[in-house]
Amino acid sequence: MKERESGEGQGSVAGANDTYLIVINSLGAGGAERSLADILPHLANSGVRPIVACFKSPDVGFEDEVRAGGIDVRVLPSTSIPGHITQLRKIIRSENPSLVYTALFDAHLAGRVAAAGSGIPVLSNLTNVAYDPARYLDPNVNARRLRIIRHVDGWTARHLTSHFHAVSGAVKDSAVASLGVKPSSVTVVYRGRHLNRLGMPGAERKERVREMLGILSSHDVLISVGRQEYQKGHKYLLEAMPSLVERHPGLLLLIVGREGHSTSELEHLVETLDLSDHVRFLGHRTDIPDLLAAADVFVFPSVYEGLGGAALEAMALGLPMVVSDVPALREVVEAGENGIVVPPADAVALADGISSMLEDKSRMATFGVRSREIFEEKFDATDAIPATVQLMHSVAARSR
């Protein structure tokens, strides 16, 4: 568990009948959304009445799960940021929350502006290195627009936000550098995952899931989990595959995650590199823990990350790791202990790292055991969620 760096509000508790307004773009299928869905029951059990304000209902995700837990979820009818601000102000006036908690950029902007002048503290959850130089290399990103967004984000962060919850040291460092916020205003609390939701790895589970997927026990199975976007670096993994298949003919790669801007490019690569027998796109799945349990090695070739929730889940399932050498993943993976770290956007280095892992089954087993240990030491929700709730209470206490 990451030590709280700012010393923010140790020992604070929720006041009687406190209401917290949680603002998030949606409760769709993403890491920030998964984490919030896990936190909300604990927040309610601490004596708080959470209200979740979303800007849209997703086709897939966690909205039904959250509603089933008795949480008040309100999907705002407007389709614009000004409209969201107006609607959030109405909620703030009628509900008088003692905290506004925001997650993801549109929610940050609308929530911060809506709370301005109310005297209600705003706590923003920072989940990614949003203005990392690698983002400007994304062909789907308008660099000029991103620079404008950065200035707006920075101004509202510095002037309209009370405190920040960063999910990693890398995210904190990025916020300080790119948004100009004070280091003392950012507390790092790692995201966590529930072990009881993920389950245990084991030979029986592995065999059962492989049989369901039609995967032979003789296959070496790589798995990479993440939406099909530039950030996740799937392109470099596919470019590494021909060399890997030559060295490991029984190799199979599972790419799990919803379609995105990179989908067409990735499908074209599979076709042109003649990889159709060695790559499966499984799309969005609700059984990711089972898929992880069926794999041999987790590969995360991201060009930038905020923390990497999929990597945490892979470690919980006891997988050895091959990941990009980016700051956030250096906080997750211990090079030479539970994984191999390679330069980002380097297909040759990625192929060599994966092949080196596959060639040493004893090391794979040792790394897998260490992955599980690191998860239990640092990323178990049993510690992470109470620490997050405690941070929320401590910031809310400023309104009392």
N, C-alpha and C positions, 0 to 999 in steps of 0.2 A: 504494500500500500504506500503510495507516495505521501511523504510527509507534507503537511500543510505548510506552505512557505511563508505566508504573510502573518500567521498567528491570528487571522481574522476571527474575532468573536468566539473564542473558546468558551464552551459552557453555556452558550445561548440556547434557549428553548423557545418553542412557539408560544405565543400568547393565546389565551382562551378565545376560541371561535375565530382565529385568524383565517383570512382568505388570501390565497396567493393566486394571482393571475399569471398563467403560463401561456406565452405566446409563441407559436411555432407555425411554420408554413403549412405543414400537414402532419398527419400521423402515418405517413407512407413508409415504405420498406427501406429504411436507411439506418445507419448507426446511431445518429442523434435521436431518431424517433424510437428505436429499440431501447436505448438507454432511458429515455423519458418514460416510456411505458413501464419499465422496471421500477423507476423511482416513484411514480405516482402512488401506488398502494402504500409504500412506506411513509410518504408524505402525509397521506390521509390518516394513517395509524398514529402519527406523531401529534395529532390534534388539529391539523390544518385542513381547511376546505379548499381543495384545488379547483380552479376553473381553467380549462384548457380552451384557448381561442385559436382556431385554425383558419386558414384562408381557403382551403379546399378539402374535399373528401377524396382520399386516394382509391384507386381501383384495388390495390393490394397494400397491406400494411397492418397497422396495429390499432386502428380506430375502434373496431368492434371489440377487441380485447379490452381496451381502456374503458369503453362504455359498459361492458359487461361487469367491470369491477366497481361500478357505481360512481364513476368520475363524471362530473359535469363537463361535457364537451360541446362547444358551440362553434359551428362553422359559419364564419361571417359571410354575409351575402354579397358583399362588394367584390369587384374584380380588380380594384386599383389600390395602390398604397394610400392615397388620400382618403379613399372610402374606408379602408381598414383603420386608419388613424381615428376617423370620426366614430366608427363603431366601437373601437377600443376605449375611447374617451367616455362613451355612454356606459360601458361596463364598469369602468373605473369610478364614475360618479355614482352609479347605483349600488355597486358592491363594496366600494371603499376597501380595496385590498391593502394589505400591509407590505406586499412585495409584488413587483412585476418582474418576471423571469422570462428572458427571451432566448430563442435558439434559431440560428440560421439568419442570413442577411436580411431578407424582407421583413422577418419578424423583429429583428434588432431595430431596423429603421422605424417601423410602425409603432412598436412597443415603446421605444425610447421617446419618440416625439409625443405619443399619446399621454405618457406619464409626466411630461415636462410641466413644471409649475404646480404639480399636485402635492409635492412633498413626499411622495411614495418612492422609496429606493428602487432602483433598477439593477438587476443582476443579469449580465449577459453571459451565456454559455458559448465559449469559443471552441470549435471542434476541428478546425482545419487551418492550414497555413495558407490563408486565402489569397495572399498577395506574393506568394513565393515566385521567384523569377521563372520557374518552370511553367507556371500558369500562363505566362505571356507567350510561350511557345506552342500552346494548344491552338491548333488551326480553327477550332470552334469558338475561340475567345476573341472578342473585339478589344484589342489592347487599349484603345482610347477610352472606350466605355469602362473598362476595368479600372483605369486610372481615376476616372471620375467617381466610380463607386468607392474606391479606396479613400478619396478625400471626404466623401459624404460619411462613410463609415467611421473614419477617423475623427471627424468633427463631432458627430453624435456620441462616439465613444468617450471622447475627452470631456465633453460638456454636459451630456445628458445621462451618463451611466455611473452608478455608484461603485460598482465592483464587477469583477470578471471571474468566471470559472473557466479555466483552461484545462483541457483533457490531457495535456502533456506539457513537458518543459519546452518542447519544440514549438508548440502553439503559443505558449507564453512569450517566448523569445521573438516569435514572428509578430505578435501583437504589439509588443514594445517597440520593435523596429519599424513596423509598417503603419501602425495607427498612432504612435506617439503617446501611448498611455504609460503611466508610471508603473514600474515593476511591482511596487508595493500594493497596487490596486488589483493585482492578478493573483489568484490562488490556484495552484495546480492540484486537482484531484483526478486521478485516473478513472476512466470508465471501468466498469466491471461487468461481469457476466455471471449468471446464476448457474452453478454447476449442476443443480438438480434439473434444470431445463436442458442442458447439453448432454447429460448422461456420461457414462463411463466408456472408454475405449475397450476393445477386447476382440479376441479371435472370432467368437460366435457372432458378435454384431457385424464385424467386418465381412464375414462370409455371407451372412444373411443379406446385407445391403448389396454386396457384389452380385449375388444371385438374382436379386430383384432387377439390377441394372444390366444383367447379362455380361458381367465382367468375369473373366477367368481368374482363378487363383494365381496363375502364372504371370499375369500382367503386372508390370510396374506402373502404379497409378499416381500421377501428379494431379493436384487439384489447385485451382486458383479461384478465389471468390471475390467478386466485385462487379459493379455495373460496367457495361462495355463503353467506357469513356477513356479519353486520352490519359487522364490521371493514373489509371490502373496499369498501364504499360503492357497490356496483353499483346500488342504488336510485337514487342521484343521477345516475348515468350514464344510466339508462333514462329518468329524468325530463327529462334534457337532450336526449334523442333527437328528440322531435317538432320542436323548434326547429331542430335540426341537419338533419333530413331536409327540412324546408322550404327551407333554404338550400342543401343538398347532396343532391338527390334520389337520386343513385346511391350513397348511403352504406350501408355494411354493417358491423354490429358483431358481432364474435366474442367470446363470453364463454366462457372456458376454465377449468375447474376443477370439482372434485367438488361434488355437491349438499350442502346444509347447511340451517341453520335459516331462511335467507332465500329458499330456492328457491320456495316457494309464492307468496310476495309478489312475487318477480321475475317469475314466470310470469304472475301476475295483471296486473302492470303492462304487460307486453308486450301482453296481450289488450286491456286497457282503453284503452291509448294507441294501439292499432292499429299495432303495430310488427312484426307477424309477418314482413313482407317485408324487414325491415331488421335483425333481431336473430336470431342463431343461438346456442343453448346447445350447446356441444360436449362438455360434461362433462369427466370425467377423461381426459387424453390422455397418451400416452407420446411423442408426436411434437411437443412444444411448440416446440422450436427451428425445425422446419419451418413451423409455424403462424405464428411470429413473422416468419420470413423472407418469408411471403406478405403481411404486413400493411404498411400505410403509416404508421400512428401508433399508439404504445402509450399507453393511458390507464390510470392507476392512481389511482382516486378514494378511496383508503383514508381512514378517519377517524382511524386511528393505525397505526403500523408500527414494527417493530423495526429493520429495514433494508430489506426488500423484495427477496427473491431473484428474483422474477419481473421486477422492474425491471432488475436486473443483467443478466439473460439478454437482455432486450429491447435493452439498450444494446450488448451484445456483438454482436447481430444488426443493429446500425446503425440503430435506429429513433429518430426524434424522439419526445419524451416530453411528455405533459400529465399532471401529477400534483398531488395535494393538497399544500398547504403545511403539512406536519407535520415535526417536527424530523428524523426519520430520513431522510426523502426529500430534505431540504435538503442532507444529506451526500452523496447519490447524484447528484442532478440539479443542474446549474448553470443557474439561471434565466437565460434570454436567451442561453445558449450551446448547450445541447442540449435544452432543454425550456421549457415554459411551466408556471408554478406558480400554482395557484388556491386560494382558500380551501376548506377541507374542508366537506362537507355543503352545498354551494351549487350547485344544478343550473344556475342561470342563468350563474354565472361559469364553470362547467365547459363549458357549451355555447359561450360566447363564446371561451374559450381554444382549444377544439378547432376551431371555425370559423376563428379567426384563423390557426391552423396550416395548415389545409387550403387556405386561400386564397392561401398563399405557398409554391409548390412549391420555389422556390429556397432559401428558409429551411429547409424540411423536409429538403432534401438536405444543407445545411450542418450542421444540428442532428444529423442521422444520423451524419455523419462524426465529429462531436465526441463523440457517445455512445460510439462504438467506441473513440475515443482515451481517454476517461475510464475506460472499463472496463479497457483495457490498463494504464493508469497505476495504478489503485487496486484492481481487483477480480479480476485474473487469478489463478487458483488456483496458478499457478507460484510466486507469492510468498505468497499467503494461507495455503496449506496448510502449508508448512514453518514459517511463523511460529506457527501454531497448535500444531503438533507440538513446536516448541521451547518454547513456553509450558508444555505438558504435562510435558515433561522437567524443566523448571526447578522446577515445583511438586513433582514426584515426587522430586526430589533431596533434599527435606526429610526424607524417610523413611530416607535413607541416612547 
